[in-house]
Amino acid sequence: MPINFPSFKNYKRKIETVKKVDLPGRDWGIQEHLMNELKRLYPDQSPNLEWEIKEVWYRAGQVSVVRKLEQMQKD
C-alpha cells in the first residue's frame, strides 16, 4: 500500500500562514543542563526510513519544542 505524503507545496503554504508568536523578552529560567538533556533525548536528526509517517511527524514535533525553548533561552 503506497504512503501518501503531503505535498511540499501544501506544507509550505501552511507554514507561511502560521503567524510568528512574539514572546516578551524575559528570563525564562531555562537551565543549560536541561537544554542539553532535552537535546540528547530528542536529537535533531534525519528520519529513519523504517519509521512510519506518524512517528516522523511526532519526532519532528519533539524537536520543534526543543528548538523553541532554545530560542526562548537566547532571546
DRENMISE-633396 format. One record per atom (N, C-alpha, C, O, CB): x, y, z; atom name. Coordinates in Angstrom, 3 decimals. Atoms other than C-alpha are relative to their C-alpha. Glycine has a CB too. Layout:
+----------+----------+----------+------+
!       xx !       yy !       zz ! atom !
+----------+----------+----------+------+
!        X !        Y !        Z !   CA !
...
+----------+----------+----------+------+
# end
This chain:
+----------+----------+----------+------+
!       xx !       yy !       zz ! atom !
+----------+----------+----------+------+
!    0.851 !   -1.180 !    0.000 !    N !
!    0.000 !    0.000 !    0.000 !   CA !
!    0.896 !    1.242 !    0.000 !    C !
!    1.715 !    1.401 !    0.905 !    O !
!   -0.968 !   -0.001 !    1.232 !   CB !
!   -0.865 !   -1.178 !    0.062 !    N !
!    1.625 !    3.287 !   -1.043 !   CA !
!   -0.340 !    1.004 !    1.099 !    C !
!   -1.489 !    1.133 !    1.521 !    O !
!   -0.115 !    0.668 !   -1.370 !   CB !
!    0.184 !   -1.020 !   -1.034 !    N !
!    2.127 !    6.007 !    1.532 !   CA !
!   -0.254 !    1.334 !   -0.684 !    C !
!    0.486 !    1.725 !   -1.587 !    O !
!    1.243 !    0.086 !    0.950 !   CB !
!    0.313 !   -1.312 !    0.558 !    N !
!    0.528 !    9.340 !    0.713 !   CA !
!    0.650 !    1.081 !    0.848 !    C !
!    0.148 !    1.437 !    1.914 !    O !
!   -1.528 !    0.217 !   -0.081 !   CB !
!   -0.685 !   -1.067 !   -0.699 !    N !
!    2.973 !   12.001 !    1.780 !   CA !
!   -0.629 !    1.334 !   -0.389 !    C !
!   -1.003 !    1.523 !   -1.546 !    O !
!    1.514 !   -0.015 !   -0.317 !   CB !
!    0.524 !   -1.310 !    0.356 !    N !
!    1.699 !   15.577 !    1.987 !   CA !
!    0.970 !    0.686 !   -0.953 !    C !
!    2.186 !    0.559 !   -0.815 !    O !
!   -0.236 !    0.867 !    1.262 !   CB !
!   -0.875 !   -0.666 !    0.969 !    N !
!    2.998 !   17.648 !   -0.893 !   CA !
!    0.733 !    1.156 !    0.668 !    C !
!    0.208 !    1.796 !    1.579 !    O !
!   -0.812 !    0.507 !   -1.216 !   CB !
!   -0.803 !   -1.082 !   -0.549 !    N !
!    5.734 !   20.141 !   -0.133 !   CA !
!   -0.679 !    1.349 !   -0.243 !    C !
!   -0.576 !    2.261 !    0.577 !    O !
!    1.408 !   -0.012 !   -0.614 !   CB !
!    0.684 !   -1.252 !    0.334 !    N !
!    3.689 !   22.857 !   -1.828 !   CA !
!   -1.054 !    0.334 !    1.059 !    C !
!   -1.124 !    1.471 !    1.527 !    O !
!   -0.655 !   -0.097 !   -1.397 !   CB !
!    1.017 !   -0.226 !   -1.025 !    N !
!    0.802 !   22.433 !    0.632 !   CA !
!    0.625 !    0.246 !    1.361 !    C !
!    0.144 !    1.082 !    2.127 !    O !
!   -0.949 !   -1.184 !    0.075 !   CB !
!   -0.693 !   -0.174 !   -1.279 !    N !
!    3.186 !   22.131 !    3.577 !   CA !
!    0.575 !    1.409 !    0.096 !    C !
!    0.455 !    2.065 !    1.131 !    O !
!    1.123 !   -1.054 !    0.165 !   CB !
!   -0.584 !   -1.339 !    0.014 !    N !
!    4.966 !   25.339 !    2.586 !   CA !
!   -1.089 !    1.058 !    0.181 !    C !
!   -0.887 !    2.041 !    0.894 !    O !
!    0.770 !    0.241 !   -1.316 !   CB !
!    1.105 !   -0.948 !   -0.108 !    N !
!    1.642 !   27.151 !    2.244 !   CA !
!   -0.493 !    0.074 !    1.443 !    C !
!   -0.789 !    1.161 !    1.940 !    O !
!   -1.153 !   -0.401 !   -0.944 !   CB !
!    0.450 !    0.016 !   -1.391 !    N !
!    0.609 !   26.065 !    5.752 !   CA !
!    0.989 !    0.728 !    0.900 !    C !
!    0.590 !    1.456 !    1.808 !    O !
!   -0.192 !   -1.441 !    0.485 !   CB !
!   -1.014 !   -0.664 !   -0.813 !    N !
!    3.898 !   27.259 !    7.211 !   CA !
!   -0.087 !    1.510 !   -0.164 !    C !
!    0.044 !    2.250 !    0.811 !    O !
!    1.403 !   -0.494 !   -0.375 !   CB !
!    0.055 !   -1.430 !    0.263 !    N !
!    3.538 !   30.655 !    5.574 !   CA !
!   -1.205 !    0.660 !    0.657 !    C !
!   -1.181 !    1.857 !    0.941 !    O !
!   -0.028 !    0.251 !   -1.487 !   CB !
!    1.196 !   -0.585 !   -0.595 !    N !
!    0.074 !   31.117 !    7.070 !   CA !
!    0.070 !    0.059 !    1.523 !    C !
!   -0.714 !    0.770 !    2.151 !    O !
!   -1.216 !   -0.786 !   -0.420 !   CB !
!   -0.147 !   -0.018 !   -1.451 !    N !
!    1.217 !   30.458 !   10.636 !   CA !
!    0.698 !    1.291 !    0.405 !    C !
!    1.779 !    1.604 !   -0.095 !    O !
!    0.793 !   -1.243 !    0.503 !   CB !
!   -0.583 !   -1.256 !   -0.457 !    N !
!    1.886 !   33.741 !   12.392 !   CA !
!    1.035 !   -0.269 !    1.074 !    C !
!    0.847 !   -1.120 !    1.943 !    O !
!   -1.085 !    0.947 !    0.528 !   CB !
!   -1.052 !    0.141 !   -1.005 !    N !
!    5.059 !   34.065 !   14.397 !   CA !
!   -0.491 !    0.643 !    1.295 !    C !
!   -0.993 !    1.767 !    1.301 !    O !
!    1.346 !    0.655 !   -0.484 !   CB !
!    0.407 !   -0.506 !   -1.310 !    N !
!    4.316 !   34.488 !   18.075 !   CA !
!    1.195 !    0.690 !    0.627 !    C !
!    2.225 !    0.063 !    0.875 !    O !
!   -0.536 !   -1.146 !    0.920 !   CB !
!   -1.060 !   -0.748 !   -0.659 !    N !
!    6.434 !   37.206 !   19.615 !   CA !
!   -0.205 !   -0.056 !    1.497 !    C !
!   -1.215 !    0.418 !    2.017 !    O !
!    0.038 !    1.459 !   -0.490 !   CB !
!    0.076 !    0.090 !   -1.450 !    N !
!    7.112 !   36.481 !   23.244 !   CA !
!    0.742 !    1.181 !    0.606 !    C !
!    1.768 !    1.606 !    0.074 !    O !
!    0.584 !   -1.342 !    0.509 !   CB !
!   -0.698 !   -1.126 !   -0.622 !    N !
!    8.050 !   39.319 !   25.571 !   CA !
!    1.372 !   -0.430 !    0.493 !    C !
!    1.539 !   -1.548 !    0.980 !    O !
!   -0.824 !    0.575 !    1.163 !   CB !
!   -1.345 !    0.319 !   -0.462 !    N !
!   11.758 !   39.463 !   26.400 !   CA !
!    0.021 !   -0.135 !    1.515 !    C !
!   -0.336 !    0.798 !    2.233 !    O !
!    0.997 !    1.072 !   -0.454 !   CB !
!   -0.099 !    0.246 !   -1.436 !    N !
!   12.290 !   37.940 !   29.823 !   CA !
!    0.886 !   -1.199 !    0.244 !    C !
!    1.217 !   -1.946 !   -0.677 !    O !
!   -1.391 !   -0.218 !    0.625 !   CB !
!   -0.803 !    1.156 !   -0.380 !    N !
!   14.351 !   35.414 !   31.677 !   CA !
!   -0.940 !   -1.167 !    0.260 !    C !
!   -1.716 !   -1.145 !    1.215 !    O !
!    0.881 !    0.304 !    1.254 !   CB !
!    0.894 !    1.140 !   -0.112 !    N !
!   12.587 !   32.094 !   31.205 !   CA !
!    0.522 !   -1.034 !    0.986 !    C !
!   -0.187 !   -1.985 !    1.315 !    O !
!   -0.202 !   -0.635 !   -1.355 !   CB !
!   -0.553 !    0.927 !   -0.974 !    N !
!   14.886 !   30.303 !   33.638 !   CA !
!    0.274 !   -1.387 !   -0.561 !    C !
!    0.256 !   -2.375 !    0.174 !    O !
!   -0.924 !   -0.113 !    1.156 !   CB !
!   -0.300 !    1.288 !    0.618 !    N !
!   15.714 !   27.556 !   31.155 !   CA !
!    1.480 !   -0.282 !    0.236 !    C !
!    2.346 !    0.425 !   -0.278 !    O !
!   -0.352 !   -0.004 !   -1.541 !   CB !
!   -1.369 !    0.285 !   -0.397 !    N !
!   18.837 !   25.968 !   32.554 !   CA !
!    0.738 !   -0.763 !   -1.096 !    C !
!    0.151 !   -1.551 !   -1.838 !    O !
!    0.020 !   -0.795 !    1.303 !   CB !
!   -0.832 !    0.593 !    1.047 !    N !
!   21.712 !   24.871 !   30.332 !   CA !
!   -0.008 !   -1.531 !    0.065 !    C !
!   -0.086 !   -2.192 !   -0.970 !    O !
!    1.433 !    0.517 !    0.115 !   CB !
!   -0.020 !    1.469 !   -0.096 !    N !
!   21.803 !   21.308 !   31.695 !   CA !
!   -1.333 !   -0.609 !   -0.441 !    C !
!   -1.366 !   -1.728 !   -0.953 !    O !
!    0.321 !   -0.436 !    1.440 !   CB !
!    1.298 !    0.478 !    0.476 !    N !
!   18.074 !   20.956 !   30.976 !   CA !
!   -0.026 !   -0.021 !   -1.527 !    C !
!   -0.488 !   -0.987 !   -2.134 !    O !
!   -1.143 !    0.888 !    0.545 !   CB !
!   -0.038 !   -0.055 !    1.463 !    N !
!   18.587 !   22.063 !   27.371 !   CA !
!    0.877 !   -1.116 !   -0.562 !    C !
!    0.520 !   -1.746 !   -1.558 !    O !
!    0.517 !    1.369 !   -0.475 !   CB !
!   -0.884 !    1.067 !    0.470 !    N !
!   21.484 !   19.637 !   26.970 !   CA !
!   -0.686 !   -1.363 !    0.090 !    C !
!   -0.542 !   -2.194 !   -0.806 !    O !
!    1.303 !   -0.011 !    0.813 !   CB !
!    0.711 !    1.274 !   -0.166 !    N !
!   19.352 !   16.776 !   28.294 !   CA !
!   -1.122 !   -0.140 !   -1.029 !    C !
!   -1.318 !   -1.220 !   -1.587 !    O !
!   -0.576 !   -0.112 !    1.426 !   CB !
!    1.070 !    0.048 !    1.012 !    N !
!   16.431 !   17.664 !   26.000 !   CA !
!    0.572 !   -0.267 !   -1.391 !    C !
!   -0.008 !   -1.028 !   -2.166 !    O !
!   -0.798 !    1.322 !   -0.005 !   CB !
!   -0.640 !    0.248 !    1.292 !    N !
!   18.775 !   17.771 !   23.001 !   CA !
!    0.482 !   -1.439 !   -0.115 !    C !
!    0.457 !   -2.018 !   -1.201 !    O !
!    1.171 !    0.958 !   -0.205 !   CB !
!   -0.432 !    1.393 !    0.010 !    N !
!   20.128 !   14.356 !   23.994 !   CA !
!   -1.193 !   -0.945 !   -0.184 !    C !
!   -1.109 !   -1.920 !   -0.931 !    O !
!    0.745 !   -0.333 !    1.300 !   CB !
!    1.185 !    0.858 !    0.076 !    N !
!   16.644 !   12.849 !   24.420 !   CA !
!   -0.726 !    0.118 !   -1.335 !    C !
!   -1.261 !   -0.865 !   -1.847 !    O !
!   -0.954 !    0.340 !    1.123 !   CB !
!    0.739 !   -0.265 !    1.234 !    N !
!   15.164 !   14.437 !   21.292 !   CA !
!    0.952 !    0.603 !   -1.039 !    C !
!    0.871 !    1.795 !   -1.332 !    O !
!   -1.206 !    0.957 !    0.267 !   CB !
!   -1.011 !   -0.528 !    0.924 !    N !
!   18.023 !   14.753 !   18.773 !   CA !
!   -0.615 !    0.488 !   -1.312 !    C !
!   -1.611 !   -0.051 !   -1.795 !    O !
!    1.048 !   -1.067 !   -0.292 !   CB !
!    0.407 !   -0.547 !    1.294 !    N !
!   17.611 !   16.799 !   15.621 !   CA !
!    0.715 !   -0.822 !   -1.067 !    C !
!    1.867 !   -0.551 !   -1.406 !    O !
!    0.342 !    1.547 !   -0.125 !   CB !
!   -0.616 !    0.930 !    0.940 !    N !
!   18.251 !   14.047 !   13.091 !   CA !
!   -0.937 !   -0.272 !   -1.165 !    C !
!   -2.135 !   -0.001 !   -1.090 !    O !
!    0.374 !   -1.312 !    0.702 !   CB !
!    0.806 !    0.379 !    1.157 !    N !
!   17.054 !   12.868 !    9.711 !   CA !
!   -0.855 !   -1.213 !    0.356 !    C !
!   -0.440 !   -2.064 !    1.143 !    O !
!    0.901 !   -0.303 !   -1.232 !   CB !
!    0.873 !    1.145 !   -0.284 !    N !
!   14.132 !   10.436 !    9.768 !   CA !
!    0.614 !   -1.300 !   -0.500 !    C !
!    1.317 !   -1.328 !   -1.510 !    O !
!   -1.376 !    0.206 !   -0.638 !   CB !
!   -0.402 !    1.339 !    0.382 !    N !
!   14.871 !    6.739 !    9.603 !   CA !
!   -1.018 !   -0.511 !   -1.020 !    C !
!   -2.220 !   -0.309 !   -0.845 !    O !
!    0.097 !   -0.950 !    1.249 !   CB !
!    0.914 !    0.497 !    1.035 !    N !
!   13.401 !    5.081 !    6.501 !   CA !
!   -0.963 !   -1.073 !    0.515 !    C !
!   -1.974 !   -1.359 !   -0.126 !    O !
!    0.799 !   -0.556 !   -1.159 !   CB !
!    0.866 !    1.037 !   -0.571 !    N !
!   11.882 !    2.388 !    8.726 !   CA !
!   -1.140 !    0.575 !    0.834 !    C !
!   -2.066 !   -0.154 !    1.189 !    O !
!    0.821 !   -0.940 !    0.854 !   CB !
!    1.048 !   -0.615 !   -0.805 !    N !
!    9.743 !    4.875 !   10.685 !   CA !
!   -1.271 !    0.195 !   -0.815 !    C !
!   -1.226 !    0.453 !   -2.018 !    O !
!    0.476 !    1.339 !    0.560 !   CB !
!    1.276 !   -0.341 !    0.638 !    N !
!    6.070 !    5.281 !    9.908 !   CA !
!   -0.128 !    1.526 !   -0.034 !    C !
!    0.535 !    2.227 !    0.729 !    O !
!   -1.215 !   -0.654 !    0.764 !   CB !
!    0.138 !   -1.451 !    0.167 !    N !
!    4.961 !    8.755 !    8.833 !   CA !
!   -0.453 !    0.665 !    1.301 !    C !
!   -0.043 !    1.788 !    1.594 !    O !
!   -0.999 !    0.315 !   -1.128 !   CB !
!    0.458 !   -0.568 !   -1.273 !    N !
!    3.210 !    9.309 !   12.188 !   CA !
!    1.165 !    0.220 !    0.951 !    C !
!    1.214 !    1.221 !    1.665 !    O !
!   -1.041 !   -0.913 !    0.653 !   CB !
!   -1.167 !   -0.128 !   -0.868 !    N !
!    6.477 !    8.717 !   14.014 !   CA !
!    0.907 !    1.134 !   -0.464 !    C !
!    1.488 !    1.843 !    0.357 !    O !
!    0.781 !   -1.316 !    0.041 !   CB !
!   -0.809 !   -1.099 !    0.534 !    N !
!    8.314 !   11.123 !   11.706 !   CA !
!   -0.555 !    1.332 !    0.481 !    C !
!    0.196 !    2.183 !    0.956 !    O !
!    0.038 !   -0.043 !   -1.547 !   CB !
!    0.622 !   -1.258 !   -0.411 !    N !
!    5.826 !   13.899 !   12.478 !   CA !
!    0.064 !    0.175 !    1.520 !    C !
!    0.257 !    1.287 !    2.010 !    O !
!   -1.462 !    0.053 !   -0.479 !   CB !
!   -0.060 !   -0.057 !   -1.460 !    N !
!    5.790 !   13.045 !   16.194 !   CA !
!    1.384 !    0.463 !    0.453 !    C !
!    1.509 !    1.350 !    1.297 !    O !
!   -0.336 !   -1.380 !    0.615 !   CB !
!   -1.369 !   -0.383 !   -0.362 !    N !
!    9.567 !   13.284 !   16.441 !   CA !
!    0.327 !    1.415 !   -0.460 !    C !
!    1.058 !    2.133 !    0.222 !    O !
!    1.001 !   -0.983 !   -0.599 !   CB !
!   -0.213 !   -1.371 !    0.462 !    N !
!    9.582 !   16.472 !   14.387 !   CA !
!   -0.607 !    0.987 !    0.991 !    C !
!   -0.045 !    2.056 !    1.227 !    O !
!   -0.608 !    0.205 !   -1.406 !   CB !
!    0.623 !   -0.849 !   -1.015 !    N !
!    7.217 !   17.957 !   16.967 !   CA !
!    0.841 !    0.110 !    1.255 !    C !
!    0.937 !    1.180 !    1.855 !    O !
!   -1.364 !   -0.530 !    0.354 !   CB !
!   -0.874 !   -0.026 !   -1.174 !    N !
!    9.539 !   16.990 !   19.791 !   CA !
!    1.176 !    0.943 !   -0.229 !    C !
!    1.505 !    1.763 !    0.629 !    O !
!    0.509 !   -1.417 !    0.329 !   CB !
!   -1.151 !   -0.843 !    0.331 !    N !
!   12.487 !   18.652 !   18.077 !   CA !
!   -0.429 !    1.462 !   -0.098 !    C !
!    0.323 !    2.357 !    0.287 !    O !
!    0.652 !   -0.459 !   -1.326 !   CB !
!    0.511 !   -1.358 !    0.114 !    N !
!   10.351 !   21.713 !   17.355 !   CA !
!   -0.119 !    0.670 !    1.369 !    C !
!    0.193 !    1.852 !    1.516 !    O !
!   -1.354 !   -0.006 !   -0.699 !   CB !
!    0.121 !   -0.544 !   -1.362 !    N !
!    9.663 !   22.177 !   21.072 !   CA !
!    1.388 !    0.329 !    0.557 !    C !
!    1.574 !    1.376 !    1.177 !    O !
!   -0.734 !   -1.009 !    0.935 !   CB !
!   -1.357 !   -0.245 !   -0.487 !    N !
!   13.371 !   21.870 !   21.899 !   CA !
!    0.585 !    1.244 !   -0.673 !    C !
!    1.241 !    2.058 !   -0.023 !    O !
!    0.904 !   -1.232 !   -0.260 !   CB !
!   -0.490 !   -1.195 !    0.720 !    N !
!   14.205 !   24.448 !   19.207 !   CA !
!   -0.628 !    1.275 !    0.560 !    C !
!    0.055 !    2.284 !    0.733 !    O !
!   -0.306 !   -0.114 !   -1.513 !   CB !
!    0.695 !   -1.173 !   -0.533 !    N !
!   11.589 !   26.848 !   20.582 !   CA !
!    0.551 !    0.377 !    1.369 !    C !
!    0.771 !    1.556 !    1.644 !    O !
!   -1.511 !   -0.262 !    0.093 !   CB !
!   -0.576 !   -0.283 !   -1.325 !    N !
!   12.942 !   26.518 !   24.135 !   CA !
!    1.384 !    0.593 !   -0.138 !    C !
!    1.756 !    1.500 !    0.607 !    O !
!    0.059 !   -1.275 !    0.857 !   CB !
!   -1.359 !   -0.520 !    0.225 !    N !
!   16.445 !   27.124 !   22.827 !   CA !
!   -0.060 !    1.455 !   -0.475 !    C !
!    0.745 !    2.286 !   -0.056 !    O !
!    0.757 !   -0.876 !   -1.042 !   CB !
!    0.183 !   -1.376 !    0.477 !    N !
!   15.244 !   30.250 !   21.001 !   CA !
!   -0.394 !    0.910 !    1.147 !    C !
!    0.125 !    2.020 !    1.266 !    O !
!   -1.064 !    0.058 !   -1.110 !   CB !
!    0.444 !   -0.797 !   -1.137 !    N !
!   13.496 !   31.499 !   24.130 !   CA !
!    1.170 !    0.261 !    0.959 !    C !
!    1.270 !    1.338 !    1.546 !    O !
!   -1.157 !   -0.712 !    0.738 !   CB !
!   -1.154 !   -0.140 !   -0.884 !    N !
!   16.689 !   30.919 !   26.122 !   CA !
!    0.956 !    1.067 !   -0.536 !    C !
!    1.544 !    1.818 !    0.241 !    O !
!    0.731 !   -1.349 !    0.153 !   CB !
!   -0.935 !   -0.950 !    0.615 !    N !
!   18.736 !   33.004 !   23.656 !   CA !
!   -0.560 !    1.419 !   -0.040 !    C !
!    0.189 !    2.387 !    0.092 !    O !
!    0.347 !   -0.450 !   -1.411 !   CB !
!    0.627 !   -1.341 !    0.120 !    N !
!   16.251 !   35.888 !   23.316 !   CA !
!   -0.062 !    0.719 !    1.328 !    C !
!   -0.554 !    1.845 !    1.398 !    O !
!   -1.409 !   -0.116 !   -0.571 !   CB !
+----------+----------+----------+------+
# end
